[in-house]
Amino acid sequence: MNTPSYSDYLIRILTASVYDVAVETPLEKARSLSQRANNNILLKREDLQPVFSFKIRGAYNKMIKLPKDALARGIITASAGNHAQGVALSAQRLGCRAVIVMPETTPQIKIDAVKNRGGEVVLKGVSFNDAYDHAVELVEKEGLTYIAPFDDPDVIAGQGTIGMEILRQTSDDINAIFVPIGGGGLAAGVAAFIKQIRPEIKIIGVQTNDSCAMKVSIAKGERVALKDVGLFSDGTAVKLVGEETFRICRDLLDDIITVDTDAICSAIKDIFDDTRSIMEPAGALALAGLKAYINRTKAEGENLVAITSGANINFHRLRHVSERSELGEGNEGIFAVSIPEKPGSFRQFVNIIGNRNITEFNYRYGDDKTAHIFVGIQTAGVQDLTKISEELNAAGLPSTDLTHNEIAKIHTRYMVGGRTHKVADERVVSFEFPERPGALARFLNHMQTDWNITLFHYRNHGADYGRVLVGVDVPPQDNDAFTAFLDGLGYVYEEETHNVAYKLFLS
């Protein structure tokens, strides 16, 4: 791959051919959030593109620059999401064949969206890597041209037109622009333009805590491949960033902020409150980072821009987003509280909570001495969590703040009351597996072993990946063999045997 200079990128962005298919999206003020945060917050609404994502810009700019004979042979890409739809629409506009290789785990709504744009969908494997490997085989076999999702100068330049539009759309002195990062194409393009025109404007990338390949790579000084990535923000779940995007982001980004799932859900709610539009997790990632920046720097009166990069969300995920948004905003906390198993204990607990609303309350009789309550409490912000804990502990009701405990939020809150005293050597493991018809049955078949399954919880969150909590009775002498079994399953897993939420309510 040739490596353009930054002045060359400026020319490429200024002359990019994107507006045959893309639209100049509005730069809108988030009025309610701006007032709450004491800053002028602007949203660059890339979710309003024809394919509900910015990806159309880079895909079309790359494809229209291909030689005519390359277009005549057809193009191909591997993608399960927004890039696939951008390539399909671009091919439809240019009148060429488009083969889109997608994992078999891809939700039907995304498959149908690509087919409706005239794309030929090929389902292969269970992961992006499987799909990509098959796409490379088809490139060699059929002479198709591969359209990279991010690591290509023309794709980067197409995405860079967003930066050009932002400067054109506001006369305010922008302090910072926040950009979501997966493979890095959008951040590289925006930074390549902004830093040559208005170098004083900060360009801040945003990634999730569990999918921060760019942040890790820049810190290391070289590209680092992550072993696993978190899947909630599926649009930015990239294990290895591009060579060219790494070079540009390393040189030009001012910072990279990481956020968690709850912060993203809170940002989705913020955008909905101001626009009545619903972002996908990656689409709200930049705003989540912007809010974290305000909290960290105590910024006031600044002009801050967040790129809302996409709105291709599965409707059934909204239940999960709604549940987690209040936690992310600090408006709800979840606690484990131990109370004496005697008359009047509940009344004492409720009196301490006072006028705060109880959003969830789970209890089951355990023994004659102590009961453990799993409770959700509406709070007056993050600082109130500490105050609640102090008040409970001072009253002789020991409490544990579970607000940031993933196992508590995904599994335990739906399982409280399932304690047992008949399993001596239980080990508890959480798994992620691709969601598709029959996936849970296949997972269970893989789990058929000589060890007894003692606990199982699965809940469909409308995402591409399922989350399962499994307990297995493993005698101490079998621990090494069980660990080897887990390593050989082929699923992403994490041991949760010592997780405090499990210990209090399920062990």
C-alpha positions as CSV (number, residue, x, y, z in Angstrom):
1,M,0.0,0.0,0.0
2,N,1.3,3.4,-0.9
3,T,1.7,5.9,1.9
4,P,0.3,9.4,1.0
5,S,1.7,12.5,2.7
6,Y,-0.6,14.5,4.8
7,S,-0.8,17.2,2.2
8,D,-1.8,14.6,-0.3
9,Y,-4.5,13.5,2.1
10,L,-5.8,17.0,2.2
11,I,-6.1,17.1,-1.6
12,R,-7.7,13.6,-1.6
13,I,-10.4,14.7,0.9
14,L,-11.1,18.0,-0.8
15,T,-11.6,16.1,-4.1
16,A,-13.3,13.0,-2.7
17,S,-16.3,11.7,-4.7
18,V,-18.8,10.9,-2.0
19,Y,-21.9,13.0,-2.7
20,D,-23.3,10.9,-5.5
21,V,-24.5,8.6,-2.8
22,A,-23.8,10.3,0.6
23,V,-25.5,13.4,2.0
24,E,-24.0,16.3,3.9
25,T,-25.3,15.4,7.3
26,P,-26.4,18.1,9.8
27,L,-24.3,19.3,12.7
28,E,-27.0,19.6,15.4
29,K,-26.8,21.0,19.0
30,A,-27.8,18.6,21.7
31,R,-29.7,21.2,23.6
32,S,-30.7,19.4,26.8
33,L,-27.3,17.7,27.2
34,S,-25.5,21.0,26.5
35,Q,-27.5,22.7,29.3
36,R,-26.8,19.8,31.7
37,A,-23.1,19.6,30.9
38,N,-22.5,23.4,30.8
39,N,-20.8,23.0,27.4
40,N,-22.0,23.5,23.8
41,I,-22.3,19.9,22.5
42,L,-22.8,19.4,18.8
43,L,-23.7,16.1,17.1
44,K,-22.5,15.3,13.6
45,R,-25.4,13.2,12.4
46,E,-23.8,10.4,10.3
47,D,-26.7,8.2,11.3
48,L,-28.8,10.1,8.8
49,Q,-26.9,8.7,5.8
50,P,-28.9,6.5,3.3
51,V,-27.4,3.4,4.9
52,F,-27.6,4.9,8.4
53,S,-23.8,5.0,8.8
54,F,-20.8,7.0,7.6
55,K,-19.3,3.9,5.9
56,I,-20.9,4.8,2.6
57,R,-18.4,7.7,2.2
58,G,-15.2,5.6,2.2
59,A,-16.7,2.7,0.3
60,Y,-18.0,4.8,-2.6
61,N,-14.9,7.0,-2.8
62,K,-12.7,3.8,-3.1
63,M,-15.0,2.1,-5.6
64,I,-15.5,5.1,-8.0
65,K,-11.7,5.4,-8.3
66,L,-11.3,1.8,-9.4
67,P,-10.4,1.2,-13.1
68,K,-13.3,0.3,-15.3
69,D,-12.1,-3.2,-15.8
70,A,-11.9,-3.8,-12.1
71,L,-15.5,-2.7,-11.6
72,A,-16.5,-4.9,-14.6
73,R,-15.0,-8.0,-12.8
74,G,-16.9,-7.1,-9.6
75,I,-15.9,-6.2,-6.1
76,I,-16.0,-8.1,-2.8
77,T,-15.7,-7.3,0.9
78,A,-16.1,-9.1,4.2
79,S,-18.3,-7.4,6.7
80,A,-21.2,-8.1,9.0
81,G,-22.4,-4.5,9.4
82,N,-22.3,-1.0,8.1
83,H,-19.4,-1.4,5.6
84,A,-21.3,-4.2,3.9
85,Q,-24.3,-1.9,3.3
86,G,-22.1,0.9,2.1
87,V,-20.3,-1.3,-0.4
88,A,-23.7,-2.8,-1.6
89,L,-25.2,0.6,-2.2
90,S,-22.1,1.9,-3.9
91,A,-22.1,-1.1,-6.2
92,Q,-25.8,-0.6,-7.0
93,R,-25.1,3.0,-8.0
94,L,-22.1,2.1,-10.1
95,G,-23.8,-0.9,-11.7
96,C,-21.2,-3.5,-10.7
97,R,-21.4,-6.9,-9.1
98,A,-20.9,-6.9,-5.3
99,V,-20.2,-10.0,-3.3
100,I,-20.5,-9.5,0.5
101,V,-19.1,-12.3,2.7
102,M,-20.7,-12.3,6.1
103,P,-20.4,-14.6,9.1
104,E,-23.2,-17.1,9.5
105,T,-23.9,-15.4,12.9
106,T,-25.0,-12.2,11.1
107,P,-28.5,-11.1,12.1
108,Q,-31.1,-11.5,9.4
109,I,-31.9,-7.8,9.4
110,K,-28.4,-7.0,8.2
111,I,-28.4,-9.8,5.6
112,D,-31.7,-8.5,4.2
113,A,-30.4,-4.9,4.2
114,V,-27.4,-5.9,2.0
115,K,-29.6,-8.0,-0.3
116,N,-32.0,-5.2,-0.7
117,R,-29.1,-3.1,-2.1
118,G,-28.4,-5.7,-4.7
119,G,-25.5,-7.4,-2.9
120,E,-24.8,-11.1,-3.2
121,V,-24.5,-12.4,0.3
122,V,-22.2,-15.3,1.0
123,L,-22.4,-16.7,4.6
124,K,-19.2,-18.3,5.8
125,G,-17.8,-19.2,9.3
126,V,-18.8,-17.8,12.7
127,S,-16.5,-14.8,12.9
128,F,-15.3,-11.8,10.8
129,N,-11.9,-13.6,10.4
130,D,-13.6,-16.6,8.8
131,A,-15.5,-14.4,6.4
132,Y,-12.4,-12.4,5.5
133,D,-10.4,-15.6,4.8
134,H,-13.1,-16.8,2.5
135,A,-13.3,-13.4,0.8
136,V,-9.6,-13.6,0.0
137,E,-10.1,-17.0,-1.5
138,L,-12.8,-15.6,-3.8
139,V,-10.6,-12.7,-4.8
140,E,-8.0,-15.2,-6.1
141,K,-10.6,-17.5,-7.6
142,E,-12.9,-15.0,-9.4
143,G,-10.6,-12.0,-9.9
144,L,-12.8,-9.7,-7.7
145,T,-11.4,-6.5,-6.2
146,Y,-11.4,-6.4,-2.4
147,I,-12.8,-3.2,-0.7
148,A,-11.1,-2.8,2.7
149,P,-13.3,-1.5,5.5
150,F,-10.7,1.0,6.8
151,D,-7.1,0.5,5.9
152,D,-7.0,2.2,2.5
153,P,-6.1,5.8,1.6
154,D,-9.2,6.3,-0.6
155,V,-11.5,4.9,2.1
156,I,-9.7,7.1,4.7
157,A,-10.1,10.2,2.5
158,G,-13.8,9.4,2.0
159,Q,-14.4,9.4,5.8
160,G,-12.3,12.6,6.1
161,T,-15.0,14.5,4.3
162,I,-16.8,14.5,7.6
163,G,-14.1,16.7,9.1
164,M,-14.4,19.0,6.1
165,E,-18.1,19.4,6.7
166,I,-17.8,20.0,10.4
167,L,-15.5,23.1,9.8
168,R,-17.9,24.3,7.1
169,Q,-21.0,24.0,9.2
170,T,-20.0,26.0,12.3
171,S,-18.5,29.4,12.8
172,D,-17.7,28.6,16.5
173,D,-14.2,27.9,17.7
174,I,-14.3,24.2,18.2
175,N,-12.3,22.9,21.1
176,A,-12.4,19.2,20.4
177,I,-13.9,16.6,18.0
178,F,-14.6,13.1,19.4
179,V,-14.4,10.2,17.0
180,P,-15.3,6.5,17.5
181,I,-12.4,4.1,16.6
182,G,-12.7,0.5,15.5
183,G,-10.1,-0.1,12.7
184,G,-9.3,3.7,12.7
185,G,-10.5,4.8,9.2
186,L,-12.9,7.5,10.4
187,A,-10.5,8.9,13.0
188,A,-7.6,8.9,10.6
189,G,-9.6,10.7,7.9
190,V,-11.0,13.4,10.2
191,A,-7.6,14.0,11.9
192,A,-5.8,14.1,8.5
193,F,-8.1,17.0,7.4
194,I,-8.6,18.9,10.7
195,K,-5.0,19.0,11.8
196,Q,-3.9,20.6,8.6
197,I,-6.6,23.3,8.5
198,R,-7.2,23.9,12.2
199,P,-4.4,22.2,14.2
200,E,-5.5,23.8,17.5
201,I,-8.6,21.6,17.5
202,K,-8.2,18.5,19.5
203,I,-9.0,15.2,17.8
204,I,-9.9,12.7,20.5
205,G,-10.6,9.0,19.7
206,V,-13.0,6.9,21.7
207,Q,-12.9,3.2,22.2
208,T,-14.5,0.7,24.6
209,N,-12.5,-0.6,27.5
210,D,-12.5,-4.1,26.1
211,S,-11.9,-3.2,22.4
212,C,-9.1,-0.6,22.5
213,A,-6.7,-2.0,20.0
214,M,-5.7,1.5,18.8
215,K,-5.0,2.8,22.3
216,V,-2.9,-0.2,23.2
217,S,-1.0,0.0,19.9
218,I,-0.2,3.7,20.2
219,A,1.0,3.1,23.8
220,K,3.2,0.2,22.6
221,G,4.5,2.1,19.5
222,E,3.4,-0.7,17.2
223,R,0.3,-2.5,16.1
224,V,-0.9,-4.9,18.8
225,A,-3.5,-7.7,18.0
226,L,-5.9,-8.1,20.9
227,K,-6.7,-11.7,21.9
228,D,-10.4,-11.0,22.4
229,V,-12.6,-7.9,22.0
230,G,-15.8,-6.9,23.7
231,L,-18.8,-7.2,21.5
232,F,-21.4,-4.8,22.8
233,S,-20.1,-2.0,20.5
234,D,-19.9,-4.5,17.6
235,G,-19.2,-1.7,15.0
236,T,-15.9,-1.0,16.7
237,A,-15.0,-4.5,17.8
238,V,-11.7,-4.8,15.9
239,K,-8.8,-6.9,17.2
240,L,-6.1,-5.4,14.9
241,V,-6.1,-1.8,13.5
242,G,-4.8,-1.0,10.0
243,E,-1.2,-0.1,9.2
244,E,-2.1,3.2,7.6
245,T,-4.8,4.1,10.2
246,F,-2.3,3.3,13.0
247,R,0.3,5.6,11.4
248,I,-2.1,8.5,11.1
249,C,-3.8,8.1,14.5
250,R,-0.4,7.8,16.2
251,D,0.8,11.0,14.6
252,L,-2.3,13.1,14.8
253,L,-4.6,12.1,17.6
254,D,-4.4,14.2,20.8
255,D,-5.8,11.4,23.0
256,I,-7.9,8.2,23.1
257,I,-10.5,7.9,25.8
258,T,-12.0,4.5,26.7
259,V,-15.5,4.0,28.1
260,D,-17.6,1.0,29.3
261,T,-21.0,-0.4,28.3
262,D,-23.0,1.6,30.8
263,A,-21.5,4.9,29.5
264,I,-22.5,4.0,26.0
265,C,-26.0,3.1,27.0
266,S,-26.3,6.4,28.8
267,A,-25.1,8.2,25.6
268,I,-27.7,6.4,23.5
269,K,-30.3,7.7,25.9
270,D,-28.9,11.3,25.8
271,I,-29.0,11.3,22.0
272,F,-32.5,10.0,22.0
273,D,-33.7,12.6,24.5
274,D,-32.3,15.4,22.2
275,T,-33.0,14.0,18.8
276,R,-35.6,11.2,19.2
277,S,-33.2,9.0,17.2
278,I,-31.7,5.7,18.4
279,M,-28.0,5.1,17.8
280,E,-26.3,1.7,17.7
281,P,-23.6,1.4,20.4
282,A,-20.8,2.4,18.1
283,G,-22.9,5.4,17.0
284,A,-23.0,6.7,20.6
285,L,-19.4,5.9,21.5
286,A,-18.0,9.3,20.6
287,L,-20.6,11.1,22.9
288,A,-19.8,8.7,25.7
289,G,-16.2,9.7,25.3
290,L,-17.1,13.4,25.2
291,K,-19.0,13.1,28.5
292,A,-16.0,11.3,30.1
293,Y,-13.8,14.1,28.9
294,I,-16.0,16.7,30.5
295,N,-16.0,14.8,33.8
296,R,-12.2,14.3,33.7
297,T,-11.2,17.9,32.7
298,K,-14.1,19.7,34.4
299,A,-14.6,21.6,31.1
300,E,-17.1,24.4,30.9
301,G,-18.2,26.6,28.1
302,E,-16.3,24.6,25.4
303,N,-17.6,23.8,21.9
304,L,-17.4,20.0,21.6
305,V,-18.4,17.8,18.6
306,A,-19.3,14.1,18.7
307,I,-19.7,12.1,15.5
308,T,-22.8,9.9,15.8
309,S,-21.5,7.3,13.4
310,G,-24.4,4.9,12.9
311,A,-27.9,3.8,13.8
312,N,-28.0,0.1,12.6
313,I,-29.2,-1.4,15.9
314,N,-31.2,-4.5,16.4
315,F,-34.5,-3.5,18.0
316,H,-34.4,-6.2,20.7
317,R,-31.1,-4.8,22.0
318,L,-33.0,-1.7,23.3
319,R,-34.2,-3.6,26.4
320,H,-30.6,-4.1,27.4
321,V,-29.7,-0.5,26.6
322,S,-32.6,0.8,28.7
323,E,-31.6,-1.3,31.6
324,R,-28.0,-0.1,31.6
325,S,-28.5,3.6,30.7
326,E,-29.4,4.7,34.2
327,L,-26.4,2.9,35.7
328,G,-24.2,4.6,33.1
329,E,-25.5,8.0,34.1
330,G,-25.1,7.3,37.7
331,N,-28.8,7.6,38.3
332,E,-29.2,4.0,39.6
333,G,-27.0,1.8,41.8
334,I,-27.2,-1.9,42.6
335,F,-26.2,-3.2,45.9
336,A,-25.9,-6.4,47.9
337,V,-27.0,-5.8,51.4
338,S,-26.8,-8.2,54.4
339,I,-29.6,-7.8,56.9
340,P,-30.3,-9.8,60.1
341,E,-32.9,-12.5,59.6
342,K,-35.3,-11.1,62.2
343,P,-38.5,-9.1,62.4
344,G,-38.0,-5.4,61.7
345,S,-34.9,-5.7,59.5
346,F,-36.7,-4.8,56.3
347,R,-38.3,-1.8,57.9
348,Q,-34.8,-0.6,59.1
349,F,-33.4,-1.1,55.6
350,V,-36.2,0.9,53.9
351,N,-35.9,3.7,56.5
352,I,-32.2,4.1,55.7
353,I,-33.0,4.3,51.9
354,G,-35.4,7.1,52.8
355,N,-37.0,9.0,49.8
356,R,-34.9,7.3,47.2
357,N,-36.9,5.1,44.9
358,I,-36.2,1.3,45.0
359,T,-36.0,0.1,41.4
360,E,-35.5,-3.6,42.1
361,F,-35.7,-5.8,45.1
362,N,-34.7,-9.5,45.3
363,Y,-34.8,-11.6,48.4
364,R,-35.0,-15.2,49.4
365,Y,-34.7,-16.8,52.8
366,G,-31.2,-18.2,53.2
367,D,-30.6,-19.2,56.9
368,D,-31.7,-18.3,60.4
369,K,-29.0,-15.6,60.8
370,T,-28.5,-13.4,57.7
371,A,-30.3,-12.6,54.6
372,H,-28.7,-11.1,51.4
373,I,-30.8,-8.6,49.5
374,F,-30.1,-7.7,45.8
375,V,-31.5,-4.2,45.5
376,G,-31.6,-1.4,42.8
377,I,-31.8,2.1,44.1
378,Q,-32.4,5.4,42.3
379,T,-29.6,7.8,43.1
380,A,-28.8,11.4,42.8
381,G,-25.6,10.8,40.8
382,V,-22.4,8.8,41.2
383,Q,-21.5,10.5,44.5
384,D,-24.7,9.2,46.1
385,L,-23.5,5.6,45.7
386,T,-20.8,6.1,48.3
387,K,-23.2,7.9,50.6
388,I,-25.7,5.0,50.4
389,S,-22.9,2.5,51.3
390,E,-21.8,4.6,54.2
391,E,-25.3,4.9,55.6
392,L,-26.0,1.2,55.3
393,N,-22.7,0.2,56.9
394,A,-23.1,2.7,59.7
395,A,-26.4,1.1,60.5
396,G,-24.9,-2.3,60.8
397,L,-26.2,-3.5,57.4
398,P,-23.0,-4.5,55.5
399,S,-23.3,-3.6,51.8
400,T,-21.4,-4.2,48.6
401,D,-21.7,-1.8,45.6
402,L,-22.3,-4.0,42.5
403,T,-23.0,-1.2,40.1
404,H,-19.9,-1.9,38.1
405,N,-20.0,-5.7,38.4
406,E,-20.8,-7.2,35.0
407,I,-21.9,-10.6,36.3
408,A,-24.3,-9.0,38.7
409,K,-25.8,-6.8,36.0
410,I,-26.1,-9.5,33.3
411,H,-26.8,-12.6,35.3
412,T,-27.1,-12.5,39.0
413,R,-30.0,-9.9,39.2
414,Y,-32.2,-12.5,37.3
415,M,-31.1,-15.5,39.4
416,V,-31.2,-14.3,43.0
417,G,-32.7,-17.1,45.2
418,G,-30.9,-19.9,43.5
419,R,-28.5,-20.8,46.3
420,T,-27.6,-24.4,47.0
421,H,-25.6,-26.1,49.8
422,K,-25.3,-29.4,48.0
423,V,-22.5,-28.7,45.6
424,A,-19.1,-28.8,47.2
425,D,-16.7,-27.9,44.4
426,E,-18.6,-25.6,42.1
427,R,-16.6,-23.6,39.5
428,V,-18.4,-20.8,37.7
429,V,-17.5,-19.6,34.2
430,S,-19.0,-16.9,31.9
431,F,-19.0,-17.5,28.2
432,E,-19.7,-15.6,25.0
433,F,-20.9,-17.4,21.9
434,P,-22.2,-16.2,18.5
435,E,-26.0,-15.8,18.4
436,R,-27.7,-17.7,15.6
437,P,-30.5,-20.3,15.4
438,G,-29.5,-23.3,17.3
439,A,-26.5,-21.6,18.9
440,L,-27.5,-22.3,22.5
441,A,-28.1,-26.0,21.7
442,R,-24.7,-26.2,20.1
443,F,-23.1,-24.6,23.1
444,L,-24.8,-27.0,25.5
445,N,-23.7,-30.0,23.3
446,H,-20.1,-28.7,23.6
447,M,-20.6,-28.5,27.4
448,Q,-21.6,-32.2,27.7
449,T,-18.9,-33.6,30.0
450,D,-18.3,-36.1,32.8
451,W,-18.7,-33.1,35.2
452,N,-22.2,-32.2,36.4
453,I,-23.6,-28.8,35.4
454,T,-24.9,-27.2,38.6
455,L,-25.9,-23.7,37.4
456,F,-26.9,-22.2,34.1
457,H,-28.2,-18.8,33.1
458,Y,-28.7,-17.4,29.6
459,R,-30.6,-14.3,28.5
460,N,-31.0,-13.0,24.9
461,H,-30.1,-9.3,24.7
462,G,-30.7,-8.9,21.0
463,A,-27.0,-8.8,20.3
464,D,-24.9,-10.8,17.9
465,Y,-23.3,-12.7,20.8
466,G,-25.0,-14.5,23.7
467,R,-23.8,-14.4,27.3
468,V,-24.0,-17.5,29.5
469,L,-23.1,-18.2,33.1
470,V,-22.4,-21.9,33.9
471,G,-21.6,-23.6,37.1
472,V,-19.9,-27.0,37.1
473,D,-19.1,-29.4,39.9
474,V,-15.4,-30.0,39.6
475,P,-13.5,-32.0,42.3
476,P,-10.2,-30.4,43.2
477,Q,-8.2,-33.2,41.6
478,D,-9.9,-32.4,38.3
479,N,-9.1,-28.6,38.2
480,D,-6.3,-28.8,35.7
481,A,-8.3,-31.1,33.4
482,F,-11.3,-28.8,33.6
483,T,-9.2,-25.7,32.7
484,A,-7.7,-27.6,29.8
485,F,-11.3,-28.5,28.7
486,L,-12.3,-24.8,28.8
487,D,-9.3,-23.8,26.8
488,G,-10.3,-26.4,24.1
489,L,-13.9,-25.4,23.8
490,G,-13.3,-22.6,21.4
491,Y,-15.5,-20.0,23.2
492,V,-14.4,-16.8,24.9
493,Y,-14.7,-17.4,28.6
494,E,-13.8,-16.0,32.0
495,E,-13.7,-17.7,35.4
496,E,-16.2,-16.1,37.8
497,T,-15.9,-18.5,40.8
498,H,-14.6,-15.7,43.1
499,N,-17.0,-13.0,41.8
500,V,-18.6,-11.3,44.8
501,A,-22.1,-11.3,43.2
502,Y,-21.9,-15.1,42.8
503,K,-20.5,-15.6,46.3
504,L,-23.3,-13.6,47.9
505,F,-26.3,-14.8,46.1
506,L,-25.6,-18.1,44.3
507,S,-22.8,-20.1,45.9
